[in-house]
Amino acid sequence: MMLDLLPDRDALYRALVDRNPKFEGRALVGVTTTGIFCRLTCPARKPLPENCQWFAAPAEALAAGFRPCLRCHPLVPAEADGDPTIRRLTHALSADPAKVWTEADVAALGLDPSTVRRAFRRHFGMTFLELSRQTRLRGSVARIGRSEPVIEAQLDAGFDSASGFRAAFARLFGHPPAAMQAADAGLMADWIDTPLGGMITVADNRSLHLLEFVGRRALGTEVRRLSDGAGGRIGVGRTAAIDRTEAELARYFAAEAAEFTVPLVLHGTPFHRQVWAALQEIPPGETVSYGALAQKIGRPTASRAVARANGANQIAIIIPCHRVIGADGSLTGYGGGLWRKQMLIDIERRLGGRQTA
């Protein structure tokens, strides 16, 4: 997969007004006054330039809280538009984004759940159920962060019961939502939108402690570990370190800069920290094997231990564990998903080329 860099805003707005198909599949517009995102070819009335927000992919617009337009159906990627299964389910999700989907619901439509899973993973990098769940949870996190009642966030997420919502939230953050409304918590957790999907960040006011993609299986365990260290209290909200992280990630995804200056707190063994320091020395646009990384730190027989330390990294992208590949050049395991690993490598090849130009 390749992440197309967006052209300037004036060019995008001209394309929107002209309904230019040149950017089909490459750019989308979110209308801040309606909360809806569209293809640039959408026949709907055009918004003012100051009310436009631009995205490279549907997942980016969804993560920012926009709903897909019911006229132009931008949730369906251009290359998947001919797939009737994807078209049918994404249209259903657009019509009722709060619906709690199950595999039984998919089967009731006469669709094979395993076929649906493969199709959505191929085009979206996640299953249909994961796409639906992430959309619901995204709105809930924002509401809890504003200290609104848990029951309101639960209903907003489309869960039928408070226990169901708490279970889903606990899988995401490591503990129930009520425990995260602590105004005096030393650590705060929040959601950061990226072109590759939502990321959970945990930080104090000065330093970043965790940065992970939503959906990583180890995320709940990692947050619970941080919570234990903070006396069981992590709040939901923003700190200066989270704002700084978000700004630096925005420059990274725009292929403007690969340098991160936010201070880090590394929760790992001395060996883990040694490996993570070596990862940060790999230039953007380059990759290394586990064996080469072991050689670099003076432990040539420790390739497996290096791989485990790589997998234990809790600060994605900034500590670039995605730059480690197999000895044969193949992509190896990545907690955020191999599709994200490939896209990060592609972005950094552009960054590397720009820095050496």
N, C-alpha and C positions, 0 to 999 in steps of 0.2 A: 504494500500500500504506500501511497505517496501523499504527503500533505501539501496541497497547492497553496502557495503564499498568495494572500489577497492583494489585488492592486489598490491604488489609492481610493479614498472615499469618493472623490469627484467622479472618477471613472465608473465606480460601482453605481453611483446614483444616476448617472447618465444611462447606464445599461438598464437600470430599473425603470426609468421613465420611458425608454425606447422599447422595453420588453425584449431586450437583445438576448437571443438564445446562446450567444458565445460563452456565457458564464454558467450555463446549465450544468449542474453537477459540481461546480467549483465554488459557488458563492450563494449565500442566502441572506435575506434581510429580515431583521426583527424590528417590529414597530412598537416602540416603547409606550405609545398611547393606548394600544389595544392589547399588548402582551402576546401578539401572534407573530409567527415567522413564516415567510413565504419564499417561493422561488422568485427570481428576478423577472420571470415571464408571467407572473400571476396577473390575471385581468382585473384584480381589485383596484380600487382607487388608490393612487400613490400618496404616501405620507410626505411630510415636509422633511428636508434633509436632516434637520436637527433631531428628528424623531426616529432616525434609522440607526440600527446597530447591525454590524456585518459579521457573518460567520462563514467558516470554511466547510462546515459539515452539519448535518442535522443533530448529531449528538451534542455538539457545542451549543447550539441554540436551545436544545432541551435542558442542558445542564445550567444554562443561564436563566431558566424559568419561563421561557416562551412556549406557547402552545402552537402546534402545527395548524396551518390554514386548512379549512375544509373545502376550499375551492381548488387550490393547486396541489394539495397533498405533498408537501415538501419532505415528509418523513421517509418517503420511498426514494432510495438512491436512484440515480439515472440508470445505472447498469442493472438495477434490480426491477426496473419498472415493468419489464415483461414477465416477471414471476408472479403469477396470480395468487400464490399463497402469501407472499410478502405484501403484495398490494392489498389483499383482503384484510389481513390482520393489522397492518399499519393504519388503514382507514378506520378500522374498528377502534383502535387505540386513540386515534385523533378524535373520534366522535364521543368517547367516554374515557378520558385519561385517568379518572379515579377508580375505574373498575378493577377489582382484584381478580386477575386471571389465574386459572389453574390449568394443568394439562387436561383435566376432564372437560373444561370449557373449550379448549382447542379441539379435542376429539369430538365434542358435540357438534362442531361445525363440519364434521366429516373429514377432518384433516388428521394426518398421522403426526403425533407429537415429536417423534424422532426426526422426521423429515423437516418439520418446522424448526427444530433446534439447529439442525445442520445449516439450513438456509439462512437463518438469522445470524448465526456465528460467522458464516462466510461473508455476509454483507455488512453487518453491524459490529462484529467482534464480541457479541453477547447474544444470549438467547432472547426470545420474545418475552418470556416471563421476567428475565432480568431487566430488560428495557422498561417494561411496565412497572416493576417494583422500584427501580431507580427514579422514575418520574414521580411516583407517589412520595417516596421518602425525601426527595429534594425539597418539596414544598413544606414537609413536616419539620425538617431541620431548621429552616428559616423561622418558622412559627415558634418553635421551642426556644430558639435563640433570642426571640423578642419577649421571652417569659410569658407567653400565652399559655392558657391551660392545656395540659397534656391531652385532655379529652378532645379539645378542638383540633389539635394537631393530628390526633388519631383519626378523627372523622375526615379531616382534609386529605389524609393519605389514602382514604378509601378502605381502611380496615374495618371489619365488622365488629371487633371486640377490642377492648383496651389491652387484654392479655396478648392478643395477636400482634398488636402494634408494638408492645413492649418487647416481645420476643424478637421481632424484626429489628427494632432499634438496638437491642442488646447485641444482636449479631453484627451490627454495623459499628457501634461504639464500644462494646464490651460490657456495658451495664445499662440499666433502665434509664429512660429519659428524665425522670424526676430527680435522679442523682446528678444531673448535669445542669441544673439551674442554680448553681451555687455561686453567689455573687463574690464570695471571698476566696474562691478557688485560686490556687497558685498557678495552675495550668488551665488553659482554655482550648477548646476544640471548635473548629469551624470547617466549613465546606469551601473549597476553591474550585471555580469553574475553569476547565481547560479544554482545548480542542479535542483532547483524547478522553474526555469524560471527567466526572467529578473526582476530586481528591480530598481526603480528610487530612487536616493539619492539626497538630497539637503544639502549643508553644506557651512560654511565659512571655513577659513583656519584652524581653531582650532577645531570647534565643529560641530556635526551632528544635523541637524534640522528635517530631514524627511528621512524615509527609508520605501518604500512600494513596494509591488509586482505590476508589470504592470497588468492592467486589473481590479484593485480595483476600484469600481464605484466612491468612494469619492476622488480618487487621484487628479483629476482636480481641485476640490473645495479646497483641502488642499494646492495645489501648488499656486493657485490664492491667497489664504489667506497669504501665505508666501511672494508672490510677492508684495501684497499690503503693507505689513510691510517693504519691502525692497525698497519702492518707485517705484514699478512697473518694477524693473530691476533684473532679474535673468539670469545669463549667463550659457552657456553650457561649461563644462570643468571640470578639476580635481583640487582638493585642497588636502592638506596634510591629512585632516580629512577623505576625501573620500578614499584615498589610505589606510589609517589605517583601515577604516571600511571594505574595501574589503579584506584586509589581515586577519582580525579577523573573518570575515564570512567564509573564506576559511578554517581556522582551525576548525571552528564550524561544517561545513558540512563534513569535513574529520573525525569528531568525535574525534578530538584531544583536544579541549578545548571549554568550554562554557562560559568562562569569556570574557567580553567586557570592554575595558578600554577607548574607544574613548569618549571624553566629549560630553554630550548631552545638547541641548537647548530645553526645554519642553514648547510647546505653548498650554497652557491649564489653566483652572481655578485652584485655590488652591485645590479643591476637586479632580479634575482630577489628579493633581500631587501627591496627597496623595495615590490614587488608584494605579497609575503607580509605585510609590515607593514600595508599597506592592507587586506588581507583580514581581518586580526584586528580592524580597526576597524569592520567591518560588524556591526551588532547582531544577536543571535539573533532569528530570525523574519523577517528581511529578506533580500532578494536583490538583486543588481545585475547589469547586463550587462557584458560585457568592455569595451564602449565607455565606459560610465560609470566603470568602474574606471580606465581609461586617463586619462579626464578628471580623476579624483580625484588621480592622482599627477602631474598636469601634463604628461602625454604623450598628447594627444588623438588623435594619428595612429598610436599604437602598439598598437592593439587586438590585432593578431595576436601581437605580442611579449608582451603581457600574457597572452594565452591560452596561449602556450608556457610562460611562467613559472608559470602556474597548474598546468599539467600536470606541471611539474618539482617541484612540492611533495612533500616526503618525509615530512611530518608531518600525516597526515590528521586531520580533525575539529578538532584544536587550532588548526591554521592552516586556516581553513574555506574551502577552495577549492570546496566543494559549494554555497556561497552565490552562486556566479556562474552565471547562466543566459543563454540566448540573448536577443537584442534583442527577439524576438517573444514572449518569455515561456516558450519551450519549454526542456525539460531538454537540456543539451548533454553532451558526453562527460565521463565521470568514471571514473577508473581503477578504483575499487571497484565499478563497475556502476551503471547508472542507477537500478535498484530501490533500492540503498542511498542514493543521492543523494536520491531522493524521500522515503525514510523519515527521513533526517536533517533535511530541510527540515520535515517534519511534526512531528518532535520539537521542533524549535526554535520553531515557531509556538506550541506549547504553552508552552514556556519563555518566549518573548517576552510572551505574554499574561499569564503568571503574574507576570513582573517589573514589568509596567505596571499590574497590578490594584491 
